């Protein structure tokens, strides 16, 4: 049985955009869509007394938000099977748990709280930094949200950080019938030995060729399962986060892999993923590589 896509909803404009994007994503992959609203409203409004006839006001609001989101999915694509649930618990904990039984978790880039004008909402950032599976934060301009560019971008990281992301990217490109750009930034070290035998002649060319070799190694095994995907390999001099931010302006989805360990607390994102989640001009998928 195919695992569903899970989308977090909270009634904000950002979450409604995420619902639209998730609906399209579910349709192209033939997956069911599960909408989740989570909040600790019981802590502040109390639980229902036995035999009570009135529900807490926040639950009424949550039910309305979820019903509106379900209707939005059905209007956008009646063929997508959609379910929804209101959960009286912390939204981060709920989405992390739901993500353990999902193909991916999809969130908006901002929430409904007082700090909604921040570049990225705390729930989206925390889920992206802790989830055991892919998390997609929906952001960007209209062209990116509508998939008008016809290409997705994969940031090629170090070996051991993005093998799962490569397979995720190839499946996405195949489902969208679009081009996959695999991009790796490279830089010359500020201090490198002038007598290194491999740097003789043209040091910049050595670093560029090394970046290209790493891309080839990442793609080698996974490409066999997706022979029809058009793949462009690109090596660019510069910081990876700046290179990928620039590429995000002409992409429908930007994918990065992150290394994640079971015994580490806090956010496990890295500087590149953290920057892209805050500033990219298209949706960003963070795909963890588990040990």
N, C-alpha and C positions, 0 to 999 in steps of 0.2 A: 504494500500500500504506500502511495506517495505521501510524504510528510507535507503538511500544509505550509503556506506562508503565513506568518503571524504579523499583524500590523497593530501598533499601539495607537489608540485614539483618545483624544481628550477634548474635542470640540474646537480646538484652535484652527485657524486657517492653515497653519503648517501641517497639522495632522490630517486635514481634509485633502491637501495635496498629496500627502503620503498614501492615503486611501486610494486616490485615483491611480497613483503610480503602482501601488500594490495590485490593484485590480487588473491593470494591463499586464503586469508581470505574471500574475496567476494565469491569465488567459494564454499568454505565449508559451508557458511551460505546462499548461494543462493541470494545474494544481488547485486544490481548494484553498480558500482564504479564510483565516480566522481573525476576527477583530477583538481586541482586548482593551477594556477600560479598567484601570486599576487606580485606587485611591484609598487612603486611610480615613475615609469619611466617618467610619464608625467611632473612631477614637475621639472625634470632635463633636459628633451629634448624638452619640449613644445608640444602643441597639434597640430594636423594637420590643416593647413589652409583649408578653404573651397575650394573644387575642386582640392586639392593637389593630386599629383600622387605618391608621395613617402611616405612611412611610416617611423616613427622614428626607428632608428636602434635597440633600445632595444625591441620594439614590434616585429620586425622581429625575433630577437633572442628568445623572449618568445614564439612566435608561433612555432618556430622550436623545442624548448624544449618540448612543450606540444604535438606536433605531434609525436615526438620521443617516448615520454612516452606512448601515446595511442597505437602506433605500438608495443611497448614492451609488453603491456598488452595483445594485440590481439595475439601476437606470443606465449605468455606464456599460455594463456587459451582463445581460441576463443569463449567459451561459456559465458564468463563474459561480461555483457553489460557495456560499458564504455562510459562516456561523459567527456568533458573537457572544461575549460574556462580560458581565460587570463583576469585578473582583474587589472586595474590600481589603486591600493590602497595598503595601508599598509598590509603586509602579516599577521600580528597577528590579526588585525581587521577583515580581510577577513576570516581567518580560524575560528575565534570565531563565526562569523555570520553564516558561512556555517555549523559549528558544531551544531548550534541550530536546524538544520533540517537534522540531520544525525544520523546513528546508532553509529558511532564513527569517530573521526578524527585521521588520521595516518600521522606521520611525520618521517623524518630521524633524525639522532642524530646530524648532523653537516650541516652547510650551505655553501654557496659559498663565503662569505665575508672574509675580512682580518683576522677575528678572528676564522676561521673555525677549527683551531687546538685546540680550547678550548674543554673541555670534553663534553659539550653539547651546541648546538647553542641557541642563545637567543630567536629565534622564537619558537622553540620546548619547551623550558623551560617556556616561558610566556604563551603559549597556554595551556600547561599542568597545569599551576598554576591558570588559570582563566576560563577555559571552563566549561560550564554547563553540559556537557556530557562526556563520556569516551574519553580519548586521549591515543593513543598508540605510544610510541617512539620506533622506530625500531633500535635496536643495538644488539651487541653480535657476537659470532663466527658462523661459517658456520653450525655447527650442530644445534644450536638453531634456526637460521633463516630457516633452512629446516625442523624443527619440528622433529628432529631425536631422541629426548630423550623420547618422548611419555608421557610427564607429564607437567602439569602446576602447578604453586605455587601461593597460595593466602595467603597474610599476614593478619592474623586475628588481627584486631585492637580493639580498645575499642568499647563498644556498642554505637550505634548512629553514627559511622563513616564508616561502611562498609557493611550495609545491601544491598545496591545496588551492591556493589562489589561482594558479595557472589552470587547473582543471575547472574551477568555477568560471573563469574568464572565457575559456573555450566553449563551455556549455552556454553561456550567455550569448556569445557571438553566433553560435550555431542557431539558437532559438530566435535571434533577431535577424538572422541572415545579413549580418553586417561585418565590417572589417574589425579585426582586433589589432591594435597597435601595442606592441610590447616595447616599453621604453625604459632605458637605464641611463641615469646620469653618471658622469665620471668626472673626476678632478685629479689634477696632478698634485701630489703632496707638496706642502710649502718647502720641506727640506727632504730631498731624496738624494741618495748617493750618486755622484756623477760617474763613478767607476763601475756601476752595476752593469754586467754584460748585456742584459736584456734591454737596457736603456740607451745603448749606443746608437747614435745616429739621430733618431726622432723619438724622444721620450713620450710626447703626446700621442703618437701613433700607437705606442706600446699600451698605454692606458685605454685608448679607444678600442683596440683589438681585444684586450682583456675583457672589457665590458661586453663586447659582441660575443665572445666565447661563453661568458656566463649566461647570456640570453639563450644561446643555442643549447646549453646544458639543461636549462630549465624546461625548454620546450621539447626536448628530444623524445621522451617517452610519451608525453601526453598527446602530442600531435597525431599519433597513429590512430587514436580513437575519434578524431575529428578531422578527417582528411579534406572536407569541403570548406573549412573555415579559411578565409583569407587573412593571413598574418603578415603584418609589417614589423620588421625589427628596426629599432632606432636607438642609437647611442648619441647622447648629447652632453657636451661639456657643461658642467654646472652642478649646483646643489640639487639633489634629487627632489626635494620638496618644491623648489622653485621651478624646476623643469616640469614637474607634474602639474603644478598649479597653472602654468602656461598652457599645457596641453588640455586641461579641463575645459577651457573655453570652447573647444570644438569637439567635445565628447558627450555622449549620452549617458555614460557611466564610467566612473574611475574606480579601479579595483586595486587594493593593496593588501599584501599579506603581512601578518604580524606573528612574531613568536610568542607563544603563551605557555606558561608552566603552571602545573596544578598547585605548586607549593608557594606561589608568590601572591601577595596581596596587592591591593590598589589597582590602578589602571595600568594595563599592559598594552600600550599602543606604540610607543616610539615617537620621535619628533616628526617624522614624515607623515604618518597617519594622523597625528594630532593636528598638524597644520592643515592638512587637506580637509578634515572634518569641519574645521572652522572657516575655511576660505575658498574651497573649490567652487567652481561655477557649474557643477553638474552633480547629480547624485553620487555618493561615495559608498563603496562596499568595502568593509573591513573583514578580511577572511583570516581567521586564526589558524596557525599551524600548531597542533598539539603534539606534545612529546610522545 
